[in-house]
Amino acid sequence: MKKILVATEKPFAKAAVEGIRKIIVDAGFEMALLENYVQKSEFLAASSDADAIIIRSDIVDSEVFEAAKKLKIVVRAGAGYDNIDLVGATAHGVVAMNTPGQNSNAVAELAIGMMVFAARNNFNGSSGTELRGKKLGLHAFGYVSKAVAAIAQGFGMEVFAYDPFVDKKSIEADGVQYVDDVKDLYGKCQYVSLHLPANAQTKKSINFDLLSLMPKGATLVNTARKEVIDEEGLLKMFAERPDFKYVSDVEPDCKSFIAEKFTGRFFFSPKKMGAQTSEANNNAGLAAAHQILNFFTNGDKTFQVNK
């Protein structure tokens, strides 16, 4: 009998755990649960006889792969997967997957909510601005961006998108205007929402040269990863553009400096919370369980993210 370990330092909601367990047990597999663990050694011990692992933000690195000799697949319940060592997974013959799309609405609603918060001056009682009629640029156009676009259109925003990996027709099919030059995206949009993965090409790619192109009243929204921001350029933008605001659900390393110098022009949630809704929590967990079963029963590798 194959053993599937659900290892979550920050647990799934109870309903999600029950749903995952039902899927696994009904398929004739065994489920092991490790929640709220404190020491890495606990994770390593629990992984030692696991055929599959479901995680959230937990780190799966070479230590885990070395400890989990039977491991065939690890699934990150969520879109981002930079907490999995993909090179190590491939070297150990482990398939790594994410669950794209399951958290999309939750992240999109947060992005729009932070735009409203910034537009109304952090709800400080002063006169703000409205989103209606403003231009929104989506930097990368995947599941979350599609959801952001749909909500923004309901607000009456004019939506644009840049993504060199998505063809023009696909973007325009969602009622979004296609932009073929990233500089053009930043140059025309008062709001830019980031949906980039953190990789060698994107890290520190959001720099001063790009941000400085934004029109007056610029707001940058980051529900992606802090690594895509060039923080030196971000600080320069804050200093040279008094109209610039930055809202994010991931704190930059330079948070304390921004808080000291640029009061009222930023918002950072206390922890990454884009996917922190009961619905997203449940959707991602159940999707992870289904993907593991499909992998073992049908050899399905649809959402594999390593080579």
DAFENSUL-V307067 format. One record per residue. RES is the residue in one small letter. PHI is phi in whole degrees, -180 to 180 (none if undefined). PSI is psi in whole degrees, 0 to 359 (NA if undefined). D_CENTER is the distance of its C-alpha to the mean C-alpha in Angstrom with 2 decimals. Layout:
RES;PHI;PSI;D_CENTER
RES;PHI;PSI;D_CENTER
//
This chain:
m;none;130;33.60
k;-76;142;30.05
k;-111;127;28.12
i;-113;119;24.45
l;-96;128;23.00
v;-103;107;20.27
a;-115;109;19.41
t;-136;110;17.29
e;-62;321;17.96
k;-108;103;16.19
p;-62;155;17.70
f;-67;162;16.79
a;-63;154;18.85
k;-56;317;22.41
a;-63;324;22.39
a;-68;318;19.48
v;-61;317;21.43
e;-64;320;24.53
g;-66;317;23.03
i;-61;315;21.71
r;-60;318;25.16
k;-62;316;27.00
i;-60;315;25.31
i;-69;311;26.03
v;-67;318;29.52
d;-62;334;30.61
a;-85;358;29.91
g;88;16;32.26
f;-104;167;29.83
e;-101;140;29.64
m;-115;133;26.73
a;-115;144;26.44
l;-124;125;24.37
l;-126;112;23.43
e;-124;154;21.89
n;54;31;21.87
y;-72;153;23.16
v;-109;320;24.07
q;-102;142;25.31
k;-59;328;23.79
s;-60;328;27.16
e;-65;317;26.50
f;-65;316;23.52
l;-63;317;25.71
a;-65;317;28.61
a;-68;334;26.78
s;-81;346;25.39
s;-58;329;28.88
d;-122;21;29.89
a;-87;137;26.65
d;-88;336;26.37
a;-150;153;22.70
i;-135;135;19.93
i;-108;130;17.04
i;-130;172;14.61
r;-115;262;11.60
s;-97;10;10.81
d;-67;146;14.33
i;-86;123;15.52
v;-114;103;17.31
d;-122;195;19.54
s;-60;326;23.12
e;-61;317;24.65
v;-66;315;23.04
f;-63;324;24.06
e;-69;324;27.52
a;-77;326;27.90
a;-94;78;26.72
k;-65;334;29.52
k;-94;356;29.13
l;-63;130;25.39
k;-116;334;24.63
i;-153;140;21.00
v;-128;133;17.85
v;-121;125;14.97
r;-88;115;11.55
a;-76;89;11.03
g;154;179;7.43
a;-84;312;5.57
g;-71;147;5.00
y;-140;26;8.69
d;-75;358;9.94
n;-88;2;11.68
i;-109;131;13.99
d;-77;97;16.92
l;-68;323;17.13
v;-64;317;20.54
g;-65;322;21.83
a;-61;313;20.77
t;-63;317;22.67
a;-62;331;25.57
h;-99;9;25.98
g;70;29;25.78
v;-105;133;22.66
v;-84;127;20.34
a;-108;134;16.62
m;-133;160;14.34
n;-119;183;10.95
t;-125;72;11.02
p;-61;141;9.55
g;92;341;10.18
q;-73;332;10.80
n;-102;3;8.22
s;-57;312;8.55
n;-66;321;11.39
a;-61;314;10.26
v;-67;318;7.42
a;-63;316;10.14
e;-63;322;12.82
l;-65;316;11.39
a;-59;314;11.14
i;-66;319;14.66
g;-61;320;15.87
m;-70;328;15.19
m;-64;315;17.02
v;-62;316;19.88
f;-59;316;20.00
a;-68;317;20.34
a;-63;329;22.80
r;-99;27;24.93
n;55;47;25.13
n;57;29;23.15
f;55;41;25.71
n;-90;4;28.43
g;96;352;31.18
s;-88;170;31.73
s;-76;126;31.70
g;-110;210;28.39
t;-130;174;27.40
e;-112;158;26.07
l;-81;331;23.25
r;-56;131;25.78
g;86;352;27.03
k;-85;158;24.41
k;-96;130;22.60
l;-115;126;18.81
g;-105;130;17.31
l;-104;114;14.09
h;-93;98;13.23
a;96;141;12.09
f;-132;84;12.77
g;-116;208;10.89
y;-58;313;10.38
v;-66;316;8.44
s;-58;320;10.95
k;-60;318;13.73
a;-69;320;13.17
v;-61;316;13.06
a;-59;316;16.15
a;-63;317;17.97
i;-69;316;17.71
a;-62;322;18.59
q;-63;325;21.51
g;-65;332;22.73
f;-81;353;22.92
g;86;22;25.02
m;-85;154;22.79
e;-95;119;23.41
v;-109;134;20.26
f;-125;157;19.93
a;-145;143;17.51
y;-125;126;17.59
d;-160;109;16.37
p;-67;350;19.01
f;-102;2;17.84
v;-122;132;18.31
d;-76;158;21.90
k;-57;317;23.38
k;-63;322;24.64
s;-65;320;21.33
i;-69;315;19.93
e;-68;336;23.23
a;-63;337;23.40
d;-96;15;20.83
g;73;21;23.09
v;-107;141;21.06
q;-82;129;23.05
y;-80;135;22.43
v;-124;127;22.50
d;-98;1;23.50
d;-134;122;23.36
v;-61;327;20.42
k;-65;325;23.10
d;-66;323;24.30
l;-60;310;20.95
y;-70;328;20.93
g;-68;335;24.69
k;-110;349;24.85
c;-109;128;21.92
q;-71;331;22.17
y;-119;133;18.50
v;-128;128;15.76
s;-111;126;12.10
l;-92;133;9.77
h;-138;36;7.30
l;-89;146;8.36
p;-76;162;7.67
a;-96;109;9.72
n;-145;184;13.07
a;-59;329;16.73
q;-82;331;16.84
t;-101;340;14.05
k;-60;129;14.51
k;61;20;16.52
s;-78;339;16.81
i;-90;92;16.33
n;-115;181;19.83
f;-62;318;22.81
d;-57;322;24.43
l;-76;311;21.59
l;-64;325;21.02
s;-67;346;24.79
l;-77;341;25.12
m;-65;143;23.54
p;-69;173;26.30
k;-59;141;27.64
g;84;29;25.51
a;-73;137;22.27
t;-133;125;18.99
l;-102;131;15.76
v;-116;125;12.54
n;-124;105;9.45
t;-112;20;6.18
a;-97;253;4.79
r;-135;146;6.92
k;-67;335;10.51
e;-66;340;12.10
v;-76;347;12.02
i;-92;131;14.36
d;-83;101;18.03
e;-67;330;18.99
e;-63;317;22.66
g;-67;324;22.21
l;-62;314;20.21
l;-65;323;23.17
k;-65;321;25.60
m;-63;315;24.07
f;-58;316;24.38
a;-71;322;27.93
e;-93;344;29.15
r;-126;91;27.57
p;-60;343;28.44
d;-85;353;26.84
f;-84;138;23.31
k;-128;151;20.61
y;-135;123;17.13
v;-125;138;14.73
s;-156;150;11.47
d;-99;18;9.70
v;-140;122;10.01
e;-71;135;13.69
p;-76;162;15.23
d;-65;334;18.03
c;-92;23;20.48
k;-54;314;19.75
s;-62;322;23.36
f;-68;317;24.89
i;-62;316;22.99
a;-63;325;24.00
e;-75;321;27.55
k;-100;334;28.04
f;-129;52;25.99
t;-55;136;26.32
g;83;359;25.08
r;-114;16;22.90
f;-153;163;19.56
f;-151;130;17.41
f;-129;125;15.03
s;-69;153;14.04
p;-65;340;15.60
k;-153;165;12.55
k;-66;121;8.79
m;-132;14;9.21
g;-54;321;6.84
a;-99;10;7.67
q;-85;68;11.02
t;-131;155;13.45
s;-63;325;16.18
e;-68;314;15.61
a;-66;320;12.00
n;-57;313;13.18
n;-68;313;16.13
n;-59;313;14.76
a;-67;319;12.38
g;-64;314;15.28
l;-67;321;17.90
a;-62;319;16.19
a;-60;317;15.95
a;-64;315;19.63
h;-63;320;20.72
q;-65;323;19.23
i;-66;316;21.13
l;-63;318;24.26
n;-64;327;24.11
f;-66;313;23.79
f;-74;326;26.82
t;-90;327;28.89
n;-122;358;28.25
g;71;21;26.73
d;-72;122;23.72
k;-121;30;21.08
t;-51;318;19.24
f;-104;25;15.69
q;-66;136;16.81
v;-114;356;14.74
n;-112;169;17.62
k;-105;NA;21.09
//
